[in-house]
């Protein structure tokens, strides 16, 4: 009897332990270990590979739910229409931590409405130069500013019990050839410039997930980079969440497993049973390594309550009015007024006639790629202006620069030789490789598709399909014709059997063109091949002779009291998977020159993720507003600023050079010798750290932005405990005629440092809202991080005692107050 009781008690204890993971009141780590011990090795390996593109698989027998992810950072884009927020770089330009928190909080709410557990945002890669196609997704050139804004954003997202994912770890500072190029960076530069925002996200933001980047760092891919993932992230920073790959950014099974990757997305192409079981059996890989990966995923699931709370999609999805207010508030707060000669702005609401001109004036302007979000509705610049001044006559010039879509319907394409049927033969395949028999065939009068979800073609799903379009081009006139294709994802075009366009890789919507000389009446066969991998899908073809004339725009400008000219980039010219040009898209420089010449009261509204070459038109432009990619409420926000309802308060989160040659990366950004290695020769001298050396001056300094009012700084006081705890107090007074907000920036330097250090570095800031005539006292606290640098010989951050200069400014070049502090 006694033995029976002992056996029964033991069995009861074992059962109780085995069920610990089901106990909501048990500590997270106990639940993790309990569930981990309940999994087979095969289940554990299966679990570290993604499922159905944007999920972590469910394990029903253990009660593990399917974990749902969505792209970010500017909208929960994967599951239909949603709130489309401004680009992250605009959020950085607000320099407003509270607004960044609200931004993240709203995204978290949108995610919950869609049953999403993990938001794939924010991005914190450093703005190294202006052409990076994803600069608009990031938070500027300065590691401190990026870190502070990211922390607030992450806390907002995670307040809604949604995991934030800081990305792309690390040094993913260009989009060209991103899968193959190595960012070669010395350790001090890596630690001081490219990693601090990630560190802040982990240690201050308590971010739940980190996403590894596509690129190599110092010759090793991020997804198998032991130094980054294991030694720094999980070792030095004590990160205990999960590390996932970017989509299709894993290259080697065992190397990734040993190198710190916990979750391969979108599937276990490499980290699977076929590759990992033999490695474990042979001793090349320990099962304990797999256990650690699963443990990290489970820890996040239990920590955020995913195991105990069912996340469901709200049906039907509706616009979230409160979140739309956040999108508007953010857009207003991050636009930067760069020029306002003669106080042209704000415009009077009594204005009689306004000309609205430009390619971005009546569209939802946004960057392209995996962040592109389809809103329930949007306010274009044109609509915003009309709503702001309903009594004014608004003249809109819609075709100042024709778009590809304008040419699609008039393209001289036919289904066959000698055929009179306009269009092309279309074949659709239920795979990405045009393999096997097509599941659907039809005649299409034009090739111009934009499919945010399923294409509506029988046999074709939302993702992973391909298409082939064939026909002939039969021009009526001889001359030069442009063949233009827009696609998301890959496409290639053949004309008379010759490949003339080849963009056969994953990317957001991009346009590629080729000019060919054609003869009237002659027929030219064409074949357009296309595939879609994930997310939304687009494919379009136009064949045309360009007809560029600014006459209508000039006439409208001459007859207007003021002109609002909308130029810049959009989803096909700036986005993921490619680098954009530094010059504005084709013909836009000429349009600005023509319109500003016709009417000196022209306000240029610029859409871009950073700087552009503006030397051809800036001198004769009286007003310039950088609106970035402003989200669905952008038109309202621009109008509010132009007509004075809102006083602009944004400040540049990146230095704007006059010429590309002025950028410190000019000689070492691209890969001239083709060895797939790019050495960051500028070292610490990124952005304002370079311009502070005085070799060349920027067009607009880091931290610069105009207001309709004027601020006065005074009364700097510095107190210290003798060590690194330093408190600054100073006053700011609004001495102008408008209520407004000022961003006070604190820079620290050590002129007599024993090692080379930047002239000064941003170490504090505060955005202060002041009514006209009002004065406020600003308090900013500094700690050891403000005085430290990475000491390579100690492999740690530290400072050298001595005298430090404290500078308080309205930008990196507009210093208002100075002081000193001795740090022992």
DATA-V151150 format. One line per field, one symbol per residue. ss: DSSP state (A for helix, B for strand, O for the rest). psi: psi as a letter, one per 30 degrees, with the letter a starting at -180 (. if undefined). burial: # if it has 24 or more other C-alpha atoms within 12 Angstrom, else .. A space follows every 10 residues. Layout:
ss: ???
psi: ???
burial: ???
//
This chain:
ss: OAAAAAAAAA AAAAAAAAOA AAOOOOOAAA AAAAAAAOOO AAAAAAAOBO BOOOBBOOBA AAOBOOBBBB BOOOOOAAAO OBOOOOOAAA AAAAOOAAAA AAAAAAAAAA AAABOOOBBB OOBOOOOOOO OOOOAAAOOO OOAAAAAAAA AAAAAAAAOO OOBBBBBBBO OOOOOOOOOO OBBBOOAAAA AAAAOAAAAA AAAOOOOOBB BBOOOBBOOB BAAAOAAAAA AAAAAAOOOO OBBBBOOOOO OOAAAAAAOO OOBBOOOOOO OOAAAAAAAA AAOOOOAAAA AAAAAAAAAA AAAOOOOOOO OOBOOOOOOO AAAAAAAAAA AAAAOBBBBB AAAOOOOOOO OOBBBBBOOO OOOOOOOBOO OOOOBOOOOO AAAAAAAAOO OOBBBBBOOO OOOAAAAAOO OOBBOOOOOO OBOBBBBBBO OOOOOOOOOB BBBBOOOBBB BOOOOOOOOO OOOOBBBBBB BBBBOOOOBB BBBBBBBBOO BBBBBOOBBB BBBOOOOOOB BBBBBBBBOO OOBBBBBBBB BBOOOOBBBB BBBBOOOOOO AAAAAAAAOO OBBBBBBBOO OOOOBOOOOO OOOOOOOAAA AAAAAAAAOO OBBBBBBOOO OOOOOOOOOO OOBBBBOOOO OOOAAAAAAA AAOOOOOOOO OOOOOBOOOA AAOOOOOOOO OOOOOOBBBO OOOOOOOAAA AOOOOOOOOB OOOOOBOOOO BBBBBBBBBB OOOOOBBBBB BBBBOOOOOB BBBBBBBBBO OOOOOOOOOO BBBBBBBBBB OOOOBBBBBB BBOAAAOOBB BOOOOBBBOO OBBBBBBBBO OOOOBBBBBB BBBO
psi: eeeeeeeeee eeeeeeefge ffjfflkeee eeeeeeffkl eeeeeefgkl khehlkllje fggklkkklk laggliffha lakjllleee eeffhjeeee eeeeeeeeee eefggkekki llkgkkjelf fkfgeffaga fkeeeeeeee eeeeeeeffg hkkljkljjl higlfkhfff kkjjkleeee efeffeeeee eeeefhkflk kllelljhgk kefgjeeeee edefdefhkg akjlllkhgk fkeeeeefgg kejkkgliee ileeeeeeee efgfkkfeee eeeeeeeeee eeefgeefkk kkkkklklkj eeeeeeeeee eeffkkjfki kghelllkfg kekkkjklfg ehljklllaf fkkjlelljl eeeeeeeeif fljjjkjfhe jklefffefg kiklelkgkg jkalkkkkkg lfghkakkfk klkkfljikj jfbkfgkkfk aelhlllkkl alkikfklak kkjkkkkjcl lkkkkhfkjf kjiilklajl kklkkkklkk fkkjkljkkk lkelalkkkk kkklkkjkkg eeeeeeefgl flkjjjlala fffjakflkl lelllkfeee eeeeefeejf hkjkjkjlgb lljgfffeeg kekjkjfbjg afgeeeeeee eeggekkkgl kkgkkjlele ffkfgefhea iefgggkjki ffbfikbfee fffgelklek lkgkkllfak kkklhkkkll gfbfjkkkkl kkkjgagkka kkjkkkkklj ehkflkllel kkgllkkkkk lkfkkkkkkk kkaefffllj jeffhlkllk kakkkkkklf lffikekkll kkj.
burial: .......... ........## ##.....### #########. ########## #.#######. .#.####### ########## ########## ########## ########## ########## ########## ########## ########## ########## ########## ########## #####.#### ########## ########## ########## ########## .###..#.## ########## ########## ########## ###.###.## ....#.#.## ########## #######... #.......## ..######## ########## ...######. ..######## ########## ########## ######.##. ..######## ########.# ######.... .######### ####...#.# ...######. #####.#..# ########## #####..... ########## #####....# ########## ####.#.#.. ..######## ########## ######...# .######### ########## ########## ########## ########## ########## ####..##.# ########## ########## ########## ########## .#####..## #....##### .######### ##...##### ########## ####.####. ..##.##### ####...### ########## ......#### ########## ...####### ##..###### ........## ..######## ########## ###.
//
